[in-house]
Amino acid sequence: MKSTILMRMAGIALFATMAMAGPIIAQEQKPEHPHYTFTDLGALGGTSSMAFYLNAHGTVVGQASVPDGSQHAILWLKGLKKDLGTLGGTNSVAFSGPNERGQIVGWTETGTSDSNNEDYCGFGTHLTCLAFLWEPGPWGHGVMTPLQTLGGNNAEANSISHRGEVAGSAENGTTDSTCPGQTVAPQILQSKPVLWRKGDIEELPTVNGDPDGVAYQINDEGEAVGTSGTCSAYNFNILANLSPVHALLWHKDSVRDLGSLGGVTGNIAFSINNGGEVVGISDLPGDKSFNAFLWKKGQMHDLSTLPGDANSVALAINDIGDVVGVSIGATGNLRPVLWHDGGMTDLSTVVPSGSALIPFIAEYINSRGEIVGEAIDPTGILHAFKLTPCDGNHRDED
């Protein structure tokens, strides 16, 4: 049975009971936790927010609710919040940036219903979903521009490098024979991993004849990582219409299957640093459980879990090898985790005394050790947060 993978989107709780495939030896948990300043980043007049990325200068992007309850792509910069808007639709989300050029990427709904009734953005509106590139303009303004597809209706952008190369996914015009007969969020067309470079779109290869795939991150060397598999209804677990099978690395004109931790399905590469180290998630033998992995020098390593937990997911790695993600208990409880220098830190304990917020996922870490993610309040509302190392733990950029 295919394992249940971490659900990352707003309003989704991980409640499935996880079965252990066998004994797992946890890494050493460091007794001395790093100290952080905890910042609730706030929303855009609404109540909820999520933070997905921060750059080397600590600028954060993600999504936040507006007064009518819809979600808009947001930029948090030095205490200010900027609504990046949409391309005519209700919702949008920013997943990467700003890069050195100030560019941000993500995806946005348009005001047009999808002709195939697909729900590519996953917001439940069945509006056409387009990848966007946002570029800064004068006086704090900016311009959101749609990126092209492969001939289908929809596309999503997940990452942008300092060179302006963008990784994501896009539909072509071919009906996907692997799509199941779904009544919710049906997928009709093939969705391919892609790069956008210098105004053009480039389809990336998959493996083993997989008809569908997605590229999640691209580094400044032009290497990208992601996954390929077969069509499914919109999967909040991986933000795609995809059942993942293979964790992939694209380098120049080649694709490499990174292997697995023993499972057959559920293998996804989420992040790559500029040294070519990759992190993600992989099923364990039997495909009933899954763990975070670190892939380097041709080998995949099991990052294990916090003591007593059943599963884990690695979502990001910085250039010095620090990894963040989530550790998952047997009953589905989530704890944000930092893998650093051979040890693990439970980041759910870093909120100030008396705070009602409970951090449950760490989404990204930059090379200064700053971390962003989500916390939950007693009413179930998500709050984007930022952790800034203090007491000498903050690492300056070279």
Secondary structure, DSSP 8 states (H G I E B T S, - for coil): --------STT---------SS-----EE-SS---EEEEE---SSSS-EEEEEE-TT--EEEEEE-TTS-EEEEEEETTEEEEEE-BEEEEEEEEE---TT--EEEEEEEEEE-TT---TTSSSS-EEEEEEEEEE-GGG-EEEEE---BEEEEEEEEEE-TT--EEEEEEEEEE-TT----SSS---EEEEEEEEETTEEEE---STT-SEEEEEEE-TTS-EEEEEEEEEEEETTTTEEEEEEEEEEEETTEEEE---SS-SS--EEEEE-TTS-EEEEEE-TTSS-EEEEEEETTEEEE---STT-SEEEEEEE-TTS-EEEEEE-TTS-EEEEEEETTEEEEGGG-S-TT---EEEEEEEE-TT--EEEEEE-TTS-EEEEEEEE-TT------
